[in-house]
Amino acid sequence: MSGVVVTDPPKAAAEDVEALAGYGVATISEAMGRTGLLGPGIRPVQQGVRVAGTAVTVLSWPGDNLMIHAAVEQCGEGDVLVVTTTSPSTDGMFGELFATALRRRGVRGLVIDAGIRDTQELREMGFAAWSRAVSAQGTVKATGGSVNVPVAVDGQVIRPGDVIVADDDGVVVVPREKARRTAEASEARENKEAASRAAFVEGQLGLDRYGLREKLRRLGVVYQSYDEYAAGDRS
């Protein structure tokens, strides 16, 4: 497997990344029309942490972390390293030593569609990571791959410079050219949810706020007393 290391790819504007950092993964995905999620299999190794940054992408051979070493040189302040493999792998391709090098370069976190290890050390040093698996299985450094090329995780294409936002709910990718309007749509959605939250605190029901009673009626859902239901009256 040959490969390429692409240098200095275009990136989303830093101010747009910071704007997106203020919103959760679920809000951002909803604001993009329920798109961008990397899937439920990519899970955090810590809790209560949210990161947002620009993607530096890696395409590696399974069980081989050579290209992660090559990618470290391409990482800088505000980046998130995104690692995938050419076929499924759960080997522990990333650990505390990589995190130490990346943190020195200002990298905000890791998303890896493979295995990770040294999770206790990562939590203790405050390096945020999301992975497909946790595994102590080691790797080799033997096969070429690519850095800063488009990669895919669960059908979602991630390009270098796209925005990655990750929290306890998972990971979402925002195309770099859509970062500004996605941040604006996320703000609008959060404002709408704040109004609904206030209404629910006052006792309003979602059935009424969202006009769902009429939908239930159109779907043929009926209300019955317990006695009517127990008697078998399904009219």
Disulfide bonds with the S-S distance in Angstrom:
none
